[in-house]
Every structure is written in structure tokens, then in C-alpha cells.
Amino acid sequence: MRLPPPGVPYVAARTVYAVFERTGAGARAMGRLDGKVAIITGAARGTGEATARLFAREGARVVVSDVLDQAGERVAQSIGQAACFAHLDVTSEDDWRAAATMAVDRFGGLDVLVNNAGVLLMAAIQDTSASDFERVVRVNQMGTFLGIKAVIEPMKRAGRGSIVNISSVDGLTAKNGLVAYASSKWGVRGITRVAALELGRFGIRVNAVCPEAGSPHMIAPYVPAGVDIEKATAHSQPNLAPQRDRATSEKILDIARGSRNGRNPLAVFFSRLEDELGYRPRAEREKRLATEAKI
Ligand SMILES: NC(=O)c1ccc[n+]([C@@H]2O[C@H](COP(=O)([O-])OP(=O)(O)OC[C@H]3O[C@@H](n4cnc5c(N)ncnc54)[C@H](O)[C@@H]3O)[C@@H](O)[C@H]2O)c1
């Protein structure tokens, strides 16, 4: 099976970074993320790995965490002094406690949590077992909840913090075959809004990113042998469709520029940012909210 070049996770990582930067935390730091300490979950590959590398490049120190120990160790080692690896199963409260402690002991604090770890299940409702449904919700939704719980105290003590939860375009819309995944990603947006309301008073910002694409690894098990993953996913990603014939490198450049100045409309083809970040024209956003309200 042919995997596309690692461009799309980078695009998603840029968006995570843009949320962090545009909501204030990055703008205050002298070297953008100098002095910041971040825990990134699911960072052994894909969007999490790209986010960890990008954060480290911008000066942050990063706890790279995942259940894939060897791959995660490799990512942390290749980043160097600015990173360490923590085995963190996001469904385990013990693992969360250990990772938060590691961030504070090793790097002296905790400023950012990126709740990125996730699993996908593609199956019709009739073919989705109760245990499969529960597994997806436990990782994607409960893992996000447990992560937020684990970082509240250190962030409260510091009087500031930024939490970025990775939802999905499937947390904004509906597709057949995604009952467990879409429920969990809608749930992530719900958690995000409640947490933003509860934690704002402590100086902790909470935002969600709803990417339309990410790592090919996540989709690979569902793509038949011999089918090009990028072409296959383009058909299930209507907002990406106009981009189908453009080189990945061009798309990445567009999104990077869009993320920087917040005006490039191509940005919305890839990622939908919540919390009024300004990428989406007001009329379009209101139309989407009205559609959501009818569901
Ligand atoms: N791939 C896509 O098309 C796509 C689209 C929209 C949103 N997303 C979201 O982006 C995020 C990153 O996914 P990706 O695209 O990089 O896919 P990926 O499968 O490459 O990465 C997911 C990572 O999460 C880790 N993980 C799984 N279960 C875990 C657990 N219990 N505890 C800790 N880590 C665990 C995996 O080991 C993996 O490293 C996910 O939340 C995903 O739902 C992906």
C-alpha cells in the first residue's frame, strides 16, 4: 500500500500551533514557544509527532507521549534535549499523573497540553459492538477528559495554561460508518466548551481543532490494497476535493501562510478552527451553526 508523503500531519500540526499562538500563549513568549513546556499525546507518529517536532523547533520542551513506546522513544531521542518520552495510555489516570509529574520534574512546569491521541473505527451501526463503541469513546473522549483533569492543578498553580483538544471534521458533521468515532469527536467539542467556561477564570485557555485530515496510518487499515490512500480519502473529504490535483508541498505552503496571517481562505479547506479564530467568514460560520442546530 502506498502511503502519501508526511505532508498532511504537518498541516494539522501547523493548525494546532496556530491555535496555541493565536489564542495568546505563543505571542507572549520571546521565541514564540521559548520557555513553554508541553505534553503531547499520541506523539509517536502522525499529527502528534509533527506537532511535537514543530513545538520543539519553536523553543518548547516537550513530553512526547504514546502507547507506542519504541516509536515514541525514537521521536523524543531525535528531537534531543528538548524532549523526553512518557508511556501514556490516555485512558489511565495513573499514566496521566506520572506524565504531568514528569513534565514538572524534568522541565520545571506545564504550560500546554495537546490532547491528540485517537483511534478510528469505521463500521455500520449494526456492525459496531458495544465494546468497540466503548473502546473508541474511552480513548478519544474520556482520554481528553482525563488529560484535562490531570493538568488543571499544575496549570492553576502557574496561573496560566493552554489546552488544545484534537477533535475532527467528524465532530462537526455526520458520515455513515462512523458512529463511535463521530460521537467521540462531538464529545470532545462538548468537553472543550465546558472546560473553557470552567477554567478560563484560572487563566487556562481550552480550544478544539477539527482537522479534516491527518495521518494516513489511521485510515490505512480501512483502505483496500492497491488503492491510493490520498485519492481515497479525498473522496470522503469534500472540503479537500478542490485541492485534489495540487501537489502536497503546494498545499502545505498555502496552509502555512494561511496559518500565519489568518486570511488565506485555503486554510479552511484543511482545518476548521473553533472559538472564533477568524478563519471562517462570519456568514459561512453562522450557516454552519444553523445547520448543526437542526441535527
Ligand atoms: N487521520 C485523519 O484523517 C484524521 C482526521 C481528523 C482528525 N484526526 C485526529 O487527529 C489525531 C491524531 O491522529 P493521526 O491522524 O495522527 O493518526 P495516528 O493513528 O497516526 O495517530 C494516533 C496516535 O494516537 C496513539 N494512541 C492510540 N490510542 C492511544 C491511547 N490509548 N493512549 C495514548 N495514545 C494512543 C497511537 O498510538 C498513535 O500514535 C486523532 O485524535 C485523530 O482522531 C485524524
The ligand as an SDF file (V2000), in Angstrom:
LIG
                    3D

 44 48  0  0  0  0  0  0  0  0999 V2000
   -6.0950   10.7330   10.2350 N   0  0  0  0  0  0  0  0  0  0  0  0
   -7.0900   11.5290    9.9220 C   0  0  0  0  0  0  0  0  0  0  0  0
   -7.5670   11.5640    8.7680 O   0  0  0  0  0  0  0  0  0  0  0  0
   -7.6780   12.4580   10.9660 C   0  0  0  0  0  0  0  0  0  0  0  0
   -8.6490   13.3990   10.5900 C   0  0  0  0  0  0  0  0  0  0  0  0
   -9.1790   14.2370   11.5550 C   0  0  0  0  0  0  0  0  0  0  0  0
   -8.7550   14.1440   12.8680 C   0  0  0  0  0  0  0  0  0  0  0  0
   -7.8120   13.2130   13.2130 N   0  0  0  0  0  0  0  0  0  0  0  0
   -7.4210   13.1500   14.6190 C   0  0  0  0  0  0  0  0  0  0  0  0
   -6.0660   13.5480   14.7270 O   0  0  0  0  0  0  0  0  0  0  0  0
   -5.4890   12.9480   15.8890 C   0  0  0  0  0  0  0  0  0  0  0  0
   -4.1470   12.3220   15.5200 C   0  0  0  0  0  0  0  0  0  0  0  0
   -4.3590   11.2080   14.6820 O   0  0  0  0  0  0  0  0  0  0  0  0
   -3.4080   10.9080   13.4290 P   0  0  0  0  0  0  0  0  0  0  0  0
   -4.1210   11.3090   12.2230 O   0  0  0  0  0  0  0  0  0  0  0  0
   -2.0480   11.4100   13.6690 O   0  0  0  0  0  0  0  0  0  0  0  0
   -3.4440    9.2870   13.4750 O   0  0  0  0  0  0  0  0  0  0  0  0
   -2.3830    8.2170   14.0430 P   0  0  0  0  0  0  0  0  0  0  0  0
   -3.1380    6.9330   14.1300 O   0  0  0  0  0  0  0  0  0  0  0  0
   -1.1460    8.2270   13.2470 O   0  0  0  0  0  0  0  0  0  0  0  0
   -2.0280    8.7690   15.4940 O   0  0  0  0  0  0  0  0  0  0  0  0
   -2.7720    8.4940   16.6390 C   0  0  0  0  0  0  0  0  0  0  0  0
   -1.8100    8.2220   17.7800 C   0  0  0  0  0  0  0  0  0  0  0  0
   -2.5840    8.0040   18.9660 O   0  0  0  0  0  0  0  0  0  0  0  0
   -1.9790    6.9330   19.6640 C   0  0  0  0  0  0  0  0  0  0  0  0
   -2.9260    6.2860   20.5730 N   0  0  0  0  0  0  0  0  0  0  0  0
   -3.9430    5.4370   20.2770 C   0  0  0  0  0  0  0  0  0  0  0  0
   -4.5450    5.0240   21.3970 N   0  0  0  0  0  0  0  0  0  0  0  0
   -3.8980    5.6230   22.4320 C   0  0  0  0  0  0  0  0  0  0  0  0
   -4.0490    5.5950   23.8500 C   0  0  0  0  0  0  0  0  0  0  0  0
   -4.9920    4.8420   24.4480 N   0  0  0  0  0  0  0  0  0  0  0  0
   -3.2150    6.3490   24.5980 N   0  0  0  0  0  0  0  0  0  0  0  0
   -2.2540    7.0970   24.0110 C   0  0  0  0  0  0  0  0  0  0  0  0
   -2.0430    7.1520   22.6930 N   0  0  0  0  0  0  0  0  0  0  0  0
   -2.8660    6.4170   21.9140 C   0  0  0  0  0  0  0  0  0  0  0  0
   -1.4970    5.9770   18.5640 C   0  0  0  0  0  0  0  0  0  0  0  0
   -0.5330    5.0650   19.0540 O   0  0  0  0  0  0  0  0  0  0  0  0
   -0.9610    6.9690   17.5420 C   0  0  0  0  0  0  0  0  0  0  0  0
    0.4020    7.2430   17.7550 O   0  0  0  0  0  0  0  0  0  0  0  0
   -6.5160   11.9350   16.4070 C   0  0  0  0  0  0  0  0  0  0  0  0
   -7.2140   12.4900   17.5110 O   0  0  0  0  0  0  0  0  0  0  0  0
   -7.4410   11.7640   15.2290 C   0  0  0  0  0  0  0  0  0  0  0  0
   -8.7300   11.3510   15.6250 O   0  0  0  0  0  0  0  0  0  0  0  0
   -7.2590   12.3840   12.2920 C   0  0  0  0  0  0  0  0  0  0  0  0
  1  2  1  0
  2  3  2  0
  2  4  1  0
  4  5  1  0
  4 44  2  0
  5  6  2  0
  6  7  1  0
  7  8  2  0
  8  9  1  0
  8 44  1  0
  9 10  1  0
  9 42  1  0
 10 11  1  0
 11 12  1  0
 11 40  1  0
 12 13  1  0
 13 14  1  0
 14 15  2  0
 14 16  1  0
 14 17  1  0
 17 18  1  0
 18 19  2  0
 18 20  1  0
 18 21  1  0
 21 22  1  0
 22 23  1  0
 23 24  1  0
 23 38  1  0
 24 25  1  0
 25 26  1  0
 25 36  1  0
 26 27  1  0
 26 35  1  0
 27 28  2  0
 28 29  1  0
 29 30  1  0
 29 35  2  0
 30 31  1  0
 30 32  2  0
 32 33  1  0
 33 34  2  0
 34 35  1  0
 36 37  1  0
 36 38  1  0
 38 39  1  0
 40 41  1  0
 40 42  1  0
 42 43  1  0
M  CHG  2   8   1  16  -1
M  END
$$$$
